[in-house]
Amino acid sequence: MISGILASPGIAIGKAFLLQNEPIIINKKKITYSNINHEIKKLFQAKKKTITQLKNIKDQTKKQISKKESTIFEGHIMILEDIELEHEIISSIKNHFHTAAYAIKLIFEKQISKIEKIKNEYLKNRAIDIKDISSRLLTNILNIKTINLKKIQNEVILIANDLTPSETAQINFKYIKGFITNLGGETSHTSIMARSLEIPAIVGTGNITEKVKNGDYIILDGIKNRIFINPIQEKINSFQKKKKILSKKKNQLKKFIKLPAITKDNYQFEVSANVSNIQDIINAKKYGATSIGLYRTEFLFMERTELPSEDEQFFAYQKAATIMKNHPIIIRTMDIGGDKEIPYMNFPKEENPFLGWRAIRIGMKKKNILHTQIKAILRASKFGNLKILFPMIISVEEIQTLKEEIKKIKFILKKQKILFDEKIQIGIMIETPASAIIAKHLIQEVDFFSIGTNDLTQYTLAVDRGNKLISHLYNPMSPPILKLIHHVIQVSQNAGKWTGMCGELAGNEIATILLVGMGLNEFSMHPSCIPKIKKVIRSIEFHQAKILAAEILKQNTSNKIMEIIKKNNLSI
């Protein structure tokens, strides 16, 4: 059994299709002076051919997948058309007597090396774009034959070292039932594509291509992050049954997409989506989200080499507001730091980045970043129902300071005669024990709370869930976490305000009735979880949920909590 990084959930069963293109072998032997022009001519011919191919791939991607995905290839074309890059390659040919192929290899490898040294996972994954362009250019200059993925006519699980954007764009997704790769992470192109198309995928396995042969029978368990190669028939039969049950459940859940999240005794709840970009918002609506409970804006900062301008941010928030019409969108200010670094911001080296310079702490220090983002959100608030959410708050002083900064920006906008929602709601993330403990003081300063159970669990239990030695201790259903959640909800209710939840617990079916009973107002989750949470809410009574929650909150162990859940048939 093999595991990796679970990129897209689901179960896929079928034969392996191993993607192994002919290796690119480059002659390092130097050319003579008389061959320089010939090599430069070869470069221009290969460049022209590559740009034509990329334009065709871009058009195909736009038709088959989405306009957003096709823009990747606009970037590829822009890199190829870069005059400085061209001059570097020509200089290598002229001054060092390299072949065009070797010059391309050297120049691109230099760029890839720079990117791969960056700690940030998202930007590291962008190195694959540069590799993709380099590989295609070299393949054309050396006349190497490549596997035509368009010709796959049987249902297969695609196995590869990594899938480049141009390879993925040429796949006929009718026949691809799953992806498994050696490389990649949660933000890699393959992962994003797989989630978008709802194809099961496990990436970052390290060596799957060494363990699998073409035609091997594969089970891709994208529920428990497991890969089985040539399993016994009994296991195949077992997973085929699981796959049918999963498919049946998925089809049954479709009817809940357009239904409201309302209990049998008519208590209604908001079921929202966590999103990172415009495509996510479109998917959220497809799954029946009534609002956006968490718009992670840090991805606007991560997908680039410099800070986004006020206008760039404004247009992103305005587009989100337009798509959601008058439905609420909670925009969280930049939550960079911890596991999300940005090279151009020169983060100091920290022994413990999760407890260091991150989120609002950066905004408080670098007011220009904070002011630009707040101004962009306020400008966009004219076009919809936007709310501002501040992450990593641990004191009353912090939120008071932030409110003063918002006042200053509102004053500037009024002077400039720019319209905005003067009553825009302000909320904070409850994701540290500190903020949960002083919730009754914090609620006096804000309009709402949003509980981030991922960090709240990590910080309260002192458990790094990425550490395999102690990940079993990471339990958001443990007594201390549930008691903190209940306390926060009660505090907001007593103040006549509301609380949402945007951590993974909000999309957990087992926890839903408990959270309903505690009085949580809004559940925000991955869009694909929305139908199942609506189903649970519609199947219960608020009165019963309150009784059950009261019983569970009295328990002193996680085992007792799970026993009560099982006894009440809440296990899904």
N, C-alpha and C positions, 0 to 999 in steps of 0.2 A: 504493500500500500504506500502511495506517495501523497504528499500534501504540498500546498504552496500558499499563495495569497488568494483568498476567495474574492474574485472580482465581480461575479454576477451569479445570483442564486439559480437553482434549478437542478434537474437531473437529466443527463444525456447518456445514451447507450448506443454504441455502434462501433464500426471499424475505424481504425486510425488512418488518417491521410497525413503522411510525414512530409512536410515542406522542407526540402533540402535542395536548394539551387546549386548549380555548378559553381565551385569555388572560384573566386577572382584571383588569378595569379598574375602578378605584375613583374615585368622584366626591369630590373634596376640598372641594367647596362646603359651607360651614357651614349647619347647620340653624337653624331658629328655636326659641325657647323652647317654643312650643306643640308642637313635634315631638319633644321629648326623650323623653317616655313611649313614643311610638310606636317610636322607635329602640331603646329598652331592651327593649320587648316583642319586637321583631325579633331582638335578641340572644338572649333566652331561648328563643325558638322554634327558632332555628338551633342553639343549644347542645344543646337536647333532641334535635333530629333527628340531630345529629352523634354524640351519645353512643349513641343507638339504633343507628346505622350501625356504629359501632366495636364495639359488643357483638356484632352479627351477624358482623362480620369476625373478631372474636376466636374465636367459636364455629366459624366456617368454617375458620379457620387450624388450630385444635386438631384438627379432623377430617382435613383435607387434608394438613397438614404435620407439626406436632408441638405438644405442650403447651408446650414451652419457647418456641417462636416466638410462640405466642398470648399469652404474658405481656407482649410488647411493647405490646399494645393495652390491657392493664390500666394501664400507665404513661400511655398517651395519655389514657385516660378520667380518670385521677387528675389530670392537668394541667388538663383541661377543667373538672373539678369543684373546682379550687382557688379558694377564696373570695377570696383576695388578688388573684388574676388577674382575677376577675370585677369586684371593686371598682375595679381600675385602669381597666378598659375603661369601666365605668359613669361613673367620675370624668371620663374623657376626653370622654364624651358630654355630661355635665351641665355641666362647668366650661369646656370649650373648644368646645362646640356642634359636635362632630364627628359624622358619621354613625356608626352602629354598625360598618359595614364599615371605615371609615377608622380608627376607634379600635382595632379588632382588629389592623389592619395595623401601626399605630404601636407598640402594646404588644408584639406578637410580634416585630417587627423589632428592637426594643431587646434582647430576650432572645437572638435569633439572633446579633446583632452581638457580644454578650459572648462567646458560645460560640466563634464563628469566629475570635476573636482569640487563642484558646488554641492553643499550639503542638502539643499532643498530638493525634496523628492520630485516635485512637479517639474522644476527646471531640468533636473537630471533626466527625466523622461523625455524632455524635448530634444535631447541628444539623438534620439532615434530618428527625428526628422532630418537632421543633418546627415546621419548615416544613410538614410533612405535616398536622399538626393545624390550623395556621393556614389552609392552603389549603383543607382540607375544610370548615372553619367558614365561610370566606368564600364558597366555592362554594355552600353551603347558604343563606347570607344573601342572596346575589345571584341565586339560582336559575339558576346556570350549569350547562349540560349537560356531562357528562364522558364520555369514551370508556369503554364497558363492556368491560373486558378478559375478562369471562366469556364474551363472545360470539365470541371467537376460535375458529374451527372448522377452521383449516388450519394445517399445520406452518409455523412462521415463526421468524425470528430477531428478537427484540424490541429495537428501537433507541429510546433515550430520553435526555433530558438527565440524568436520574437516576430511579431507581425508588424511590418512597416505600414504607415498610412496608405501608401500606394498599392501594397499587396491587399490590404483589407478592402480597399475600395473596389477591387476587381472581383471580389468573391460573389458567387451566386448564393445568397443567404437561404435560398429555398432548400439547399442541400447540406448546409453547415449546421450541425446540431450542437456543437460545443467547441470551445477553444481551450487549449492547454499550451503554455509556453514556458521556456526556461527562464526568461527575463520578464521584467515588467512589475508594476506596482498598482495600487488602487487608482492612481491618476494617469496611468499610461493610456496611450491611444486605444489599445486593444480592450482594456477594461471599460473605458468610457463607451466605446462602440458596443461592446457586449451588453452592458446595462441598458443602453438606449434601445437595442433591438431585442432585449430580453432573451439573450442566448446564454446558457450556462457557461461560465469560464473560470478557470483557475490559472493564475499566472505566477511567475516567480518561483517555479519548482526547482530551478537550478540545473537539472540534468534530464528532464523528461525525454529529450530527443535521443539520449544515449540508452534509454531503457525500453523504448518503443520502436517496433518495426512497422513498416507499411502493412496494413491488413490485420494487425493485432486487434483483438476485441477489447474495447475500453468501456469502463463505467466511470463517468464523471459525476461524482456526488457533490453537487454545488450547494448542498444543505449543510453537510458536516465537513466540507473541505477535504475530500478523499478521492483518490484516483486508484482504480483497480485495473490491472493489466491481465488479460486472458483469465478472468475469474471462472470458478466452477459454475456449472449450469444452475445449481441451486441459488447461488448469489445473483446470477443474472435474472432468474425468475423473481426473486425477492425485490430487486430494484425495478423490474418492469411493473410489478404491482404498485410499488411506491410512486413510480412515475405516473401511473394511471390515476391514483388517488390524488396526487398533486395537481394533475391536469383537470380532474373533475372538480376539485376544490376551487381552482382558478376560474373555471367556467361558471360555477355556482356563485362566486363572488361578484361576477360582472353586474348582476342585477342590483347590487348595493351601491354601485358607482354614483348613480343619480339620486339615490335616496338620502334623506337627511339623517344625521346621527342623533336619533331621538329614542329615549327609553320607552318601554311599554306603558309607563305611567306619565308619558309626555314631558319629560325633562330633556331639553335639547343641549347638545354639546357642539363645540366647534372642532372640526377635524381638518387640520391644515397640513401643509407640506414643508419640508426642509429642502431648500434649493440653493444652487450655487451659480446658476446662469439662466439665460432666457429660455434655452431648450428645456431645462428642468421645469420651468414654470409652465411651459406648454404641456409637458408630460403630467404635471401635477393636476392640471385641469382635466386631462384625459382620464385620470384615475378618480376624479370626483372631489378634489380639494375645494373647500369653500373659502379658503384663504391661504396666504403664505405665512406660516408661523416663524420661519427663520430664513432670511435671505443672507447667505454667507458672502459678504462682500470682499473677503480677503482674496478670492480668486481673480478679482479685477486687478489686484496688485501683483499677483503671482504669475500671471500669464504674460510677462513683459520684462523689459530691462530697465525701466524707469517708472517713477510714480505716475499713476493715471491723472490726467488733468481734471479740473472741475467739470468741464464740459463733457469729457468722456464718461465720467461717473453720472452726471446728470442724465445723459442720453440713455444709459443703462437702466437707471431707476425710473425714468419717464416711460421707457418701453415696457417695463414690468407693470407699472401702474395702468398703462393702456390695455395690456393683455388681461389684467385682472378686473378691469373696469372699476367699480366702486368697492370691491371686496378688499379686506385688509391685507396689507403687506408689511410685515415687521422686518425692518432692515437693521441688521446688526452691524455696528461699526467694525472696522478692520480688526480681525482677531488673529494677528500675526504673532509669531513667537512660539515657544514650546517646540512642537514638531513641524512648524511652518515658518521657515526662514526665507528671507528675501536678500539675495546677494548684494543688490545695489543699495541696501540700507545699512550695510556694514555692521551687522550685529556683533556685540562683544562676545568673546568666548565665555560660556557659562558652564559651571559644573552641573547645575540643575536647572535647565532652561524652562521646565514646566513651572518652576517656582520663581522664575526670573522676570526679565524685561519682556513682557508680552502684552498683547491686547490693549486695553485702555491705558496701561502704564506707558506705552509708546506714545499714544495720542496726547497724554498729559505733558510729556516731555517735548514732543515735536508738535507744537500747536498748529504749524502750517498744514500738516497732514490732517489733523482733526478738523480744523476750520474748513479746509477744502471739501472734505467729505460731508460735513454737516450742511454746508452751503448748498452742495449738489442735491442732498436729500430734501432740504427745505424747498428748493426751486422745483423739484419734481413733485412735491406734495400737492401742488396746484392741480395735478392731473389725476389724482386718485386718493385712496385712503391709506396713506403711509404712516408708519409709526417708527420711532427710533429706539433701538435696543443697545445698551452699553454692556460689554462683557467684562468679566473679571473684576467686578466691584467688590471691595472688602470694607468700605467705610462710608459713613454719612458725608464726611468732608469731600470725598471724591465726587459723589453725585451732585452735591451742592456746587462744587467748582464747575462741573460739566454743564449744569443748568445755567450758570452765569455765562459760560462761553456761548451757549445757544442764544441767550439774550443779546449778546454782542453781535452775533451773526444776523439775528432777526433785525436789529437796529440798522445794520449795514444794508440789508436787503430793502428795508423800507425807504432808506435814503436813496437807493438806486431805483425805487419804484418797481421792484420785482415782486410779483404776487406769490404768496405761499400760504399754507394752512397755519394760521396763527395759533390754533388750538391743537396742533399735532401732539399726539400722545408720546410720552417718554417712559421707557421701561428699563429694567436691568436684569441681567442674568443672575440667577441664584445658582452658583456653581462652586462655592467654597463654604466650608463650615462657618466661616466668619459672617458671610452675608446671611446665611440661614439663621444664625443665632441672633443677629440684630435686625431681623426682618421687620419687627414691629416699628423700628425707627426708620428703616429705609422706605417702608410703604408710605410714610408721610410725605416723602419727597417725589414719588413717582406715580404713574397711572396704572402700572401693571408689573407683574413679575413673569419671568420665563425661566423655568427650572432646567438647567443643563445637567441631566443625571450622569452623563459620562464622566465629566470632571468632578462633580459633587461626590460620586462614588470613589473615584480615584483619590481625591484629596482627603475625604473623611476616613477611608479605610487604610490610607497610606499604601495603596497597591497599584503598581504599574501593570496594567493588564497586558502589555506587550511582553512582559517578562514571563516566559513559560514556567519558570520555577514557582511562581506565586499567582499565576493568572486564575487558578481555581478559587482564590480568596476574593476575587473581584465579583461582588454580588449586589446589584442594585436592589434586590428583594430582601436584603438583610435588615434586621430590626433597626439599627441606627440610621440607615438611609431612609427607610419608610417613616420613621418618627420625625426626621428633619423635613421630609416632603410634606407630611401632614401639618406640621407646625407652620410652615410657610403658607400653605393654602388657607389655614385657619386665620392667620394674621391678615391676609389680604381680604378675606371675606368679612372679618370684623371691621375692616376699614372701608367696606363698601366698594372694594376694587376686585380685580380678577387675576387669576394665575393660569399660565399656560406651561406646557412642558415640551422641550424640543430635543431631549436626549433620547437614546435608543429605547428606553423603558416605555416611552409614549406609543411606540409601535409594537409593543409586546402584548399579544392576545391574553396571556395569563394574567398580566398586571392590570388589564383594562377595567374589570369590574371593581378592583380595589381602588384604582384612581378615581373612578366615577363615585364610589362611596365616600372617598375623602373630599370630594367636591371640586376636583380639578375642572377648570372651565374649558380649556383648550388643549387638544392633543396634536402635536406637530411631529411629522415623521417622514420617512422615505416615501415618495408617492405610491410605490407599489404596495405598501402596507395599508393604505387608506381603506379599500373595500372590506378587508377582514376586521379592522377596528370598528367600522360602521356596523358590520354584522353583529359583533359582540354587544355593542351599545344598544342596538335595536332588539336584542334578545333578552335583556334584563330589565329589572325594575329598580329605580333609584332607591326606593325605600329598602329593598333587600340588600342592595349594594352597600348602603350605609351601615346596616347591621353587621354584615360580613366584615367590612373595613374595621369597625370597632373591635370585633373579635380578634382580627389579625394583628391590630396594633397593640394588643395586650401581650402578645407572645414575645418570648425572650430569645428564641433561636430560629434560624432560617429553616431548620428541619420541621419545626412545628408549623411554621407559616405554610410550607409546601404541603404538609399533611392536610391542613384545613382546605387548601385550594383543591387538592385531589378529592377530598371528601365531598366537596360541593360541586364536583364534576366540572371544574373550571380548566382543567388541563386540556389543551387543544391537541 
